[in-house]
């Protein structure tokens, strides 16, 4: 089975930085896309950033210039460097990956359990 495990969340003051990491484990043939989503209390889960196997990146407008997504295919990880954090960035952050498992031609999506990011004023 494929599993995603996030780490790096915590409490930080406005203007501070955090680095989130997500590790994928299991019988994986390829990681096609890795992404981060977030969900604040009372709000719908939203897309934050993504990166493809060819290093193409996308960001939601609200984090452009502040967040940087990266990946290490050899280690099967993705990271989200979050700088200049704002209180409105407070949310549970979820790792998402589009994975092709060994022995299959299919792309399947997996979610991590989430890691809390809290930004104080």
N, C-alpha and C positions, 0 to 999 in steps of 0.2 A: 504494500500500500504506500501511496505517496502522502507525505505529511509536510506541512509548512509550520515552522516555529519562529515566531517573532521575538525580538528582544530589543532593549534599549530605551523603552519608554520611561517616563518619570515626571517629576515636577521641576519646572524651570520658570524663572522670572521673564517678564516681557523683555524681548531683545536678546534672549539667550539662545543657546543652540542645543540640539539633541541629534543623535545619530541612531536611526532604527536599522535593524538588520533582520533578515529573513532567510532561513536556511531550509532548503528542500531536501528531503531524504526519500529513499525508496528506489525501485527499479525504473529509473528514468532514462529514456533514450535521448530526449532533448527538452530543453526549456525554451519554448517559443516566445513567450511574453511573460514578464513579471511586472507586477503593478502594486500600487498602494492605494487603498481606499480609506475613508474615515467616516465615522458616524458620531455626531454630537448628540447629547441628550435631547430628545424630542424632535430630532431632524432625521431626514432620510440619508442613507449611506451615499456618499459621493466619491467620485473619482478624484484622485490627487495627482498621481504620476504613473508613468509606465515606461518600460524599456524593452525593446525587442532584442532578439539574438544578434542582430546586426547593429545594435547600439543606437537605434533610433529612439528618441525620447519624446514624451508628451507630458504636458503639465496643465493643470487647471489654472486659469488666469490668476487666481488669488494667491498662488504660491510661486509664480514665475519670478525668477531673480532671487528667490530666497531659499528654495529647496533644490537639491540636486539628487537625482536617482542614478545609481550605478549598479553594475552586476559583475560577478566573477563566475564565469561559467564552469571553470575548473572546480571551484568550491561549491557550486550550485547555490549561490547566495545572491541576494540583492540588498542594497542599502539605500536608505533615504537620509541624506544629510539635511537637516532642517536648521536654518539660520534665521536670525531676526524674527524670532517667534512672537506671535501675537496671541492675546487671550482667545480670539476667535479661532485659533488653531487647535484649541482644546477639543479632544475627541478620542475615541478608541480608534486606533489605526490598525487596519487589516492588510495583511499580505495576500496577494492573489497571483496565481500562476497558471498559465496555459501550458499543459504538460503532455508530451507524448511518451507513454510508458513503453518499456522494452517489450517487444513482441506484438505490438499493435500499431495500426496506422492512424489511430484516433487522437484527437486533441481533446483533453479534458481539463476542466477548470477546478482548482483547489483553493481553499481558503484556510488561512491561519486562524488561530483563536483570538487574536487581537492583543494589542498592548496599549495601555492608557498613556496619553500625553496630556499633561495639565500645564497650562501657561498662566501664571498669576499676573495681576496688574501691578 
